[in-house]
């Protein structure tokens, strides 16, 4: 009977014991909360509230500076050590043969799979299902009337700014729009759209971009030619 005596007492005073446990747990929770608030422990903060604060802050920043979300308006840095080179960004594993399909890539244009540089505007990597973005600055060695031409398999576009600002880009020449058009390497006269109208350039920097899309067939390549009158 001695073994059952504590159990009988516990059953008899169960309500008091239960309320005592609840009271102790409540005091402990209040203590932990006050401690977290005082020390600023980030692991005990409400993650939902924190996420909402960050989202509101991001929303305010986007509203205050909407131009920062537009990639064409981002300032492009240049250094003399990169003279004679252009940036090459590669977007891999993306079907389609038109430049418009390249623009639909979730990584385009700011998050390419690979980044490198080239010393001439002529690329033929022998890959499939990819897109390219080549960009940088042109420094004319003399003032005059320039004409640009582009050739590619499959589609491509050559854009040139009126100055060094990316937001002033204008489409000067292109190979196709629907993804069905293509040229052989160095074939600049297959389509009228391949050759630009004469553009007057002086001896200063001009921002440019070349966009190229290749699907799974053909001889992939893109090159840009220039002549001065």
C-alpha positions in Angstrom: 0.0 0.0 0.0 3.0 2.3 0.4 3.6 2.3 -3.3 0.1 3.7 -4.1 0.1 6.4 -1.5 1.9 9.1 -3.6 -0.3 8.3 -6.6 -3.5 8.6 -4.5 -2.3 12.0 -3.2 -1.5 13.1 -6.7 -5.0 12.2 -7.9 -6.5 14.0 -5.0 -4.6 17.2 -5.6 -4.4 16.9 -9.4 -6.0 20.3 -10.1 -3.5 22.2 -7.9 -0.6 20.4 -9.5 -1.8 21.1 -13.0 -2.3 24.8 -12.4 1.1 25.0 -10.8 2.8 23.5 -13.9 0.9 25.9 -16.2 2.0 28.8 -14.0 5.6 27.8 -14.1 5.6 27.3 -17.9 4.0 30.7 -18.4 6.6 32.5 -16.2 9.4 30.7 -18.1 8.0 31.7 -21.5 7.7 35.3 -20.4 11.2 35.3 -19.1 12.6 33.9 -22.3 10.7 36.4 -24.4 12.0 39.3 -22.3 15.5 38.0 -22.6 15.3 37.7 -26.3 14.0 41.2 -26.7 16.7 42.6 -24.5 19.6 40.8 -26.2 18.3 41.1 -29.7 18.7 37.5 -30.5 17.8 37.1 -34.2 17.0 33.4 -33.9 14.0 34.1 -31.6 12.4 36.8 -33.6 9.2 36.2 -35.5 10.4 35.1 -39.1 7.1 36.1 -40.7 7.2 39.6 -39.3 10.9 39.9 -40.2 10.1 38.8 -43.8 7.3 41.4 -44.1 9.6 44.2 -42.9 12.2 43.2 -45.4 9.6 43.0 -48.2 8.2 46.4 -47.3 11.7 47.9 -47.3 12.5 46.3 -50.6 9.2 47.7 -52.0 10.0 51.2 -50.8 13.5 51.0 -52.4 12.1 49.8 -55.7 9.6 52.6 -55.7 12.2 55.2 -54.8 14.6 54.1 -57.5 12.7 52.3 -60.2 15.5 52.7 -62.8 17.8 50.3 -60.8 15.5 47.4 -61.8 16.0 48.1 -65.5 19.2 46.4 -66.7 19.7 48.8 -69.6 20.0 51.8 -67.3 22.7 50.3 -65.1 26.0 52.1 -65.4 28.7 50.0 -67.1 32.2 50.3 -65.5 35.2 50.6 -67.8 38.9 50.5 -67.1 41.9 51.1 -69.4 43.2 47.6 -68.7 40.2 46.1 -70.5 40.9 48.0 -73.8 40.6 45.8 -76.8 38.2 43.4 -75.0 34.4 42.9 -74.8 32.3 41.1 -72.2 30.8 37.8 -73.2 27.9 36.4 -71.1 26.7 32.9 -71.9 23.2 31.5 -71.2 23.1 27.7 -71.4 20.5 25.0 -71.9 17.8 27.2 -73.4 15.8 26.1 -76.5 14.8 28.3 -79.4 16.6 30.1 -82.2 15.3 33.7 -81.9 16.6 36.5 -79.8 13.2 37.1 -78.3 13.3 33.6 -76.9 16.7 34.5 -75.3 15.0 37.4 -73.6 12.5 35.0 -72.0 15.3 33.2 -70.2 14.9 33.8 -66.4 18.7 34.3 -66.1 18.8 37.0 -68.9 20.4 39.4 -68.8 22.0 39.8 -65.4 22.7 36.2 -64.3 24.5 34.3 -67.0 25.9 30.8 -66.5 29.4 31.9 -67.6 31.2 35.2 -67.9 34.3 35.8 -69.9 35.8 38.3 -72.4 36.6 38.3 -76.1 39.1 40.3 -78.2 37.1 40.3 -81.4 33.4 40.3 -82.2 33.4 36.9 -83.8 32.4 33.8 -81.7 31.8 30.2 -82.8 31.8 28.0 -79.8 30.2 24.9 -81.4 27.6 24.5 -78.8 23.8 23.9 -78.9 20.8 25.5 -77.2 22.5 28.6 -75.8 22.4 32.4 -76.0 25.1 35.0 -76.0 25.3 38.6 -74.8 28.4 40.5 -75.9 28.7 44.1 -74.7 31.2 46.8 -74.1 32.4 50.1 -75.7 33.6 51.1 -79.1 36.3 53.7 -79.4 36.5 55.0 -83.0 40.0 55.9 -84.0 38.7 58.7 -86.2 35.6 60.6 -86.8 33.4 59.6 -89.8 30.5 57.6 -91.1 30.5 54.0 -89.9 28.4 51.0 -91.1 28.0 47.8 -89.1 27.0 44.4 -90.3 26.2 41.2 -88.5 26.1 37.5 -89.5 25.0 34.5 -87.4 23.4 31.1 -87.1 20.7 31.4 -85.8 19.3 34.9 -85.1 21.3 37.9 -83.8 21.0 41.6 -83.1 23.6 44.5 -83.0 22.7 47.4 -80.8 24.7 50.7 -80.6 24.2 53.7 -78.2 24.5 57.3 -79.3 26.9 57.7 -76.4 28.3 55.7 -73.5 24.9 55.2 -71.9 23.2 51.8 -72.2 19.7 53.4 -72.1 20.4 55.1 -75.5 20.8 51.7 -77.3 19.3 51.5 -80.8 19.0 48.4 -83.0 21.1 48.9 -86.1 21.4 45.5 -87.7 20.0 42.0 -87.2 19.6 38.5 -88.6 16.0 37.4 -88.5 13.2 37.8 -85.9 11.3 34.5 -86.1 14.2 32.1 -85.5 14.2 30.6 -89.0 16.8 33.0 -90.5 20.5 32.2 -90.5 23.7 33.0 -92.5 27.0 31.2 -93.2 30.1 32.6 -91.4 31.1 35.9 -92.9 27.9 36.1 -95.0 26.9 39.7 -94.5 24.7 40.2 -97.6 22.0 37.5 -97.3 19.4 39.8 -95.7 19.0 43.6 -96.0 18.6 43.9 -92.3 22.2 42.7 -91.7 23.8 46.0 -92.7 23.1 49.2 -90.9 22.6 52.6 -92.2 25.7 54.9 -92.0 26.2 56.2 -88.5 28.3 59.3 -87.7 30.7 58.6 -84.8 33.3 60.8 -83.3 36.4 59.9 -81.2 34.6 59.0 -78.0 33.1 56.0 -76.3 30.0 54.3 -77.5 28.2 51.5 -75.7 27.2 48.4 -77.8 25.6 45.0 -77.4 25.4 41.9 -79.5 22.7 39.3 -78.8 22.8 35.9 -80.3 20.6 32.8 -80.0 21.4 29.3 -81.2 19.2 26.2 -81.1 20.3 22.5 -81.5 21.2 22.5 -85.2 23.4 24.2 -87.8 26.9 25.8 -87.5 26.6 28.2 -84.6 28.5 31.5 -85.0 28.1 35.3 -84.7 30.3 38.0 -86.0 30.2 41.8 -86.5 31.9 43.7 -89.2 32.5 47.5 -89.5 33.5 49.8 -92.3 34.1 53.5 -92.4 33.3 55.7 -95.4 
